[in-house]
Amino acid sequence: MLDPEIQPIVDLMEAAPGPPAHEIPVAQSRATHDRETAVMSGPGEAVADVREHAVPGPGGPIRVRVYRPEGEGLLPLVAYVHGGGWVVGSLDGFDPLCRALANASGAVIASIDYRLAPEHPFPAGADDVRAAVRWLAANAGELGANAGRMGIAGDSAGGNLATVAARRLRDEGDSPLRFQALIYPVCDSALNTPSYRERASGFGLSALSMKRYWELYLDGADGAQPDASPLRAADLAGMPQAFVLTVRSDVLHDEGEAYAHALERAGVPVALRRYDGAVHGFFRWLARSRLAREAVAEVGGALRKGLA
């Protein structure tokens, strides 16, 4: 049973006129996602400072928007990777969420504007996130942050890119990341879990939409490789400790929880939190959902504790 504030939102989404979401052209999907996010997120909270930086990246400069909450001295630093199926989502769309997360965590939040598919398919987004994290760690002091207290967070496809970057940085040695917060992350390209069958439609994000996102992102690449499907990684030992949030009414529910358990089996400290009354995408709905505000506060608290 969905939360009483969530159910009417889902009903409106499911009753929307026009073709199903997985058939809408990419440009229209991007505009629709940004409009929905603006309405559902609200104007955003005040923070002490917001600045943008152009970070060197493998495909050219990467925009990174940095949010500093109130606080003295060098604060923890969190790279944030927005969701949107690697295809939609923007810095502006996720601006209210990043403001709220900065205040909830007491950390400097750096939102990464990675390249999107299909114009820039796999592994462009993952490469951008890794490069941005390296830059943030090297320049933390100039951002008023402490590189020794650095984490990464992301929702949905952003959670995928966040944990892939964490593993790649681990493999390179001397990773700057100490914590990862993954909000209903995409973890496997197989699309064959029970949650994909049981929640294929009727809860916002559909199985057919995820299939389309994967096809646009991979562009023919092998989805089983761990840089695409982090659940397929052979060795997760030594990854940053994790907070993983899942929602029951979500096609991604099973793979997110499977990934949390895989981290646990590898010896990584993990806190797994399931929101039973929510659906995929609710984390952005700050202006319309008490549950969303509670989730942001909980993720912020986990970051605060993990980077203490």
N, C-alpha and C positions, 0 to 999 in steps of 0.2 A: 504494500500500500504506500502510495507516494505522500509526501508531506503536503498538507492542505494549501500551502503557497506555491508548491511546485506543480501540482496537478493541473491547475488552470493554465499555466504557461505551456505545459506539454500539450494540452488540449488545443490551444491556439496554434501551436506549431504544426500539429498533425492535421488541423483543419484548414491550413493555409491554402489558398487557391494556386493553380498553376501546376507545372510538372513536379514530380518528386525531386528531392534535393540532389540525388545522384545524377540527374539529367540536366541540371541547370548549368549553363556555360560558366567557365571559371571566373571571368571578369564579373559576372552577375553574382556569383557565389561570394566573391570577396566583398562586394558592395553590401550585399545582404547581411553578411556576417558582421561587418563593421557597424551597420545601422542597428542590428539587434543588440550588439554589445553596448553601444552607446545608450540605448534605452534601458537595458537591463542592469548596467553597471552604475549609472548615475554620473554626476559631475566629478566625482573623485574627491578624496580628502586633501586637505592642505598638508604639505610637508615643508621642511626647512629650506630645501634647495632642489632644483631640477636642472640638469645640464646635459647637453648632448656632445658626444665625441665621435670622431671618425677614426675607426680602428683599422689598421692594415689587415687585410684578409686575402685569402688565396684567389678570390675572384674580384678583388678591388676593395675599396673602403667599406667597412661595416658600420652602420649607425648603431650606437649604443647610448641609450638614454639612462642617466644615473639619477636616482632619487635618494636624497639624504633626509632621514627623519631628524627630529630634535635630538640632541645628545652631544655631550662633550667628548673631545679626544677622538682617537681612532676607533671607529665602529667596525663590527663584523661586515663582511662583504658577501653578497649573494648574487650570482649571475642568474637571471631569470630568462627562460626560454618559453615563448608563448606557444599555445596550441593552435590547431586549425588544419590538421591533416597534412601538414607540410605544404599546403596549397593556399590557405586563407589565413587571416590574422595579420595584425600590424602593431607597430609601436603605439599609435594613437588609440587603437581599439582596446589595448590592454593597459592603457595609462591608469585608469581608476584602480584596477586590480593591483598594479605595482605600487601605487601610492598607499593603498590600504595595507599591503604586505610589508612595506617599509615601516609603517607605524606599528604594526602588530609585532614585527620581529626585532625592532630596534636596530636593524641592519641597513647599510647602504644597498639598495637594490639596483642592479644594472641590467636593463632590459635589452636583449640582443635582437637586432633586426636582420636575421639571417636570410639568405636567399631562398625563394620559394620555388617549388615545382608548379607546373611542368616546365617553365622556362629554365629552371636550374634543378635538374633531378638529382637523385642520390649519387654521390654522397655530399653534394654541395652544402646543404644545411648543416650536416654534422661537421664538415671541415670549418665552416664559419664559426660555429659555436666553440670548437676547440681553440681556434685562433683568438677569438674574443676573450676566452677564459685566460689564456696565457697573457694577453695584453693587460687584462684587469689585474692579474696577480703582480705583474711587473710594475704597474702604475698605481697600485692601491694607495700608497701614501699620498699621492697627489689628489686622490678622490676622497681623502679623509677617512680611509679605511685601513684595516690591518690585514695584510695578506696571510698572516698566520691563522686567521679566523675566517676562512673563506669556504663558502658552500655553493651549491648549484640547485636550482629548482626549476620545475616546468610542469605544464599540464598537457595531457593527451600526447599529441605528436611532439610537443615540447618536452614532455617527460621522457619520451624516447630519445630525443637528441641530447637531453641532459645526462642521462645515465650512460649513453654511448660515449659522450665526451669524457665522463668520469673514468670509464674503463680504458679508453685510449690514453688518457693522461697517466693513469696508473701504469700502463704498459711502457710508457716512455720514461718512467721513474721520476721521483721527486714531484709528485702531483701536488698542486696547491690546494686541492679540495679536501675538506675534512667532513663534509656532510652533504647529503642529497635528499631533497624533498620532491617526491614524484606524485603528482595528482592525476589519478586515473590514467596511468601511462600506457601507451601503445608498446607492446613487448614482443609480438610475434606476428609474422605475416601469414600464418597458416589459415586463419579465419575459420577454425574448425572446433572451437571449444563449445561446451554446452551453452554458455551464455550467448554465443553467436546464434545458436538455434532458438533458444528460449526467448531472447529479447531482440530478435532480428528487426522488428519494427514496433512502432507504437510508443517509443521512449525518446524521441528526438533523433539522436544519431542512429542510423540504421546500418544493418550489415552490408547492404548494397552501397551505401555511402563510403563505408570503410574500404570496401573492395575497390571502389573508384579511386579513393585517395592513395591506396597502395599502388595501383597501376600507374597513376600520374607521377608518384614519387619515384618508383623504381625504374620506370621507363625501360623495362626489359632486363634489369639487373636481377641477380639472384637474391631473393628476399630472405633466404635462410641464413645468409652470412650474419655474424653477430653484430656488425656495424649497422645492419638494418633491423634485425630481430634480436635484441639483447638477451632474450630468454634462451637463445641458442648458444650463448657464450660458454665455452668449455670450462673456464676457470673464473670465478667471481671473487676468489679470496683476495683480501687486501683492498676491496672497494670501500669508499667512504660509508660510514654508518648512514642508515636510511630511515626516512619516514615515508611510508607509502599509503596513499589514500585511494580507496576504491569506492564505487557506488554499485549497489546490488542490481539496479535496473539499467544495465549498461552492457553492450556487447563486449566491452573490454574488461569486464569484471574478472573473469577467470584468469586471463593471462596476467593481469596486474597482481593478483594474489599469488599466482604461481611464481612470478618473478620475486616477490617478497620472500616467499619460502625458499627459493633458490639462493637468494642472498644469505638467508639464515643458515642454510646447510653449508654454505661456504665460510661460515664463521663471522659474517658481518652482522653487527647489532642492527636490528630492524624493529621498528614500531609500525604495525599494520593497523589501519583504521578504516572501517567500512561505514559508509553512510547509507542506511537502508532506505531512507525516504527520498533520496535524490536521484537525478539522472545525469548523464554525461553533459558537461558544459555548465552545470549549476554554479561552479566556483566563481564564475564571472558575474552572477546575477545579484550583485550586492544591493542594488536599489529595490529589489523585489522579493528577496528571500532571506529570512532570518537564518536559515540553515547555511546559506552561502557565507553570511557574515561570521557565523560560528566556525565554519571550516577555515576561513582565512585566518581567524584568530588562533585556531588550533595549529595550523601550519606555521604561522608566525611564532607561536610558542615553541614548537618543535625546533625551528631554526635558532631561536634565541637560546634554548637549552643546548642544542647540539654544537653551537659555536661559542658557548660561554668560555 
